[in-house]
Amino acid sequence: MSPDWTEKYRPQTLDGVVGNPQAVNDLRNWANQWNSGTPRNKAVVLMGPPGIGKTTSAEALARDMGWGIVEMNASDQRTADAIRSIALRGAYSDTFSDSGEFLSSTEGGRKLIVLDEADSLFGNVDRGAVPAIVELIRETRQPVVLIVNDFYALSRKSSAIKAETLQITFKRPVPASIVKALRKIVTAEGIEADTEALSAIAANSNGDMRAAVRDLESIAMGRTVITEADTEHLSNRIVQKSIYDLMYTVFRKGAPSSARKMMMDVDEDADMVMLWVDENMPYEYKDRGDLVRGYERLSRADIFMGRIRRRQYYGFLRYAGDMMSMGVASAKRSSFVNRERFRTPSYLTKMSRSKGMRSTKKEACLKLAEFTHNSTKRVSQDVVPALRQILQNDPEMRIVLINRAGLEEDELAYVMGVKTDSKVVKEAFKAAALASEPRPEKVVKVKEPIVKMEPPAPKVEASKPVERQKPSAPKSGQKSLFDF
C-alpha cells in the first residue's frame, strides 16, 4: 500500500518548505551556530497553526545538517521520567548514524531532540513534564526543537521556556505558494489539473498545506483530469483563532464588528479574554478618553459575568462577549497604534509561579485529613498551624508524619514552614528511613536448668486388703444382725 501524498511529497530539505522563507532562514542560522560551539539559546520553539510545515522543517533541518533525530510527540508518554530517560539522556550522550557509525558530538556529529506538540500537556497523564522540559532546555548538549501550535499555552506554564528559547513563528502560506506546490504534485502523478481547480483547493485549505494535499488526493482518486467542477464538494474548514488574533482585532484593526466575530472563533472562555483585555488596554489606549471608555465597557462586561455566576443564566454571555470585544474596540478615538507584543496577564504569571506551592499544599492537607480524620479545610485552618509549632521541637512527630501519614519532602517542608532542601527536612527523612527498617531479632541463649539426681525411693509392697472381721456373737446366744 503506497503512502498518502502528505508523506510521499513531504519536503526532504529546508528549501522545499513552502511559504515561510524567513522562518526557514532563522532556523538554519540557529543550526549553523552549533557548528562553532554552543549557542546562547540551546533550544528553539517553532510555533504556528497546524499543517504549515513545523514538524517537516525540523526533520528537514536534521537531514540538511547530517544530524540524528530523537523525537517525542503527543502519542508518547511524556511524564517527567519519560522525558528524562529519552530526551534528556539523548541530549547528554553521543549518537550513531543510520548505518551504525559512531558520531561523536565533539567531532561534529550531533542529534536533534524534537518535542512535537509540546503545548499539549494534560494533567496526570503528563505529570511533571514542564519542569523536565525546562531542565532539558538548560542542561542539553544537543540542539532541541519544541514544536507548538499555541506558544502561549506552553509559556504560561513556565516563564523559563519563554526567556531561555529562541522563538520562530511559522505563518500560513499564501494561496499562490500552495498552488505552486500542488502543481508539482499533480505533475509528478501524471494528472492534468486546471489552475482554477488548484486555486479553489488552496483557498479552501485556509493556509493549511497538509489539508490542501489531502483534498487534492481525495479529488484525484480515480481521475486523470481535475477541473474546477470537481472541487465544488469540498467542505469549508473552520479555522480556530488564537488569543493574539483577538487582541490584534480588538485594539489595532479598528473594526468593532470584526472583533465581535473574532470573539466567537476564539477557543477561550470569557473570563480569560477579560484578563487579556484588562492587561493590555493601558498599553494600547494611551489617550485618557479612550482608556475611560474602554474600561467602562469592560466593567459592564464584568457585571454581566457576575450575573451569570449568581443566577446561572448563560444568556448574558453574549452581552458580556460583545462588551469586551466590540465595545472595547469602539471605545478608541485616537490614531495611536502600539507595535509591541501583547502582554500575558500578570495574574496568570503569578498563579503559574505559585502553582507548585498550591499543589503541594493540597496534597499535604489531603494526606493529613485522611490521617487525622478531618476535612481538608479544617486541616488547612487549624491542624497545620498547630503541627507547625509541634514539629519544631518534636522530631519523633516528624517521623510519624513521614511513615504513617506518607508526607513527601516538599509536603513536610510546607507543614513545617521551611524550605524543601533544608537540613531539618533531610534529617527527618533519614531518621524516618532508619525507623522503618526492620530491626534484626536478638537471639537469646537460654541456659538449661541443672537437675540434681536423687537416690531412688525404696519399693513399697502393696498392702493386702484388710478383711473386715465379723463381730462375735453375744454369749447370751442372741443372734445379731450379721448372723442373718
Disulfide bonds with the S-S distance in Angstrom:
none
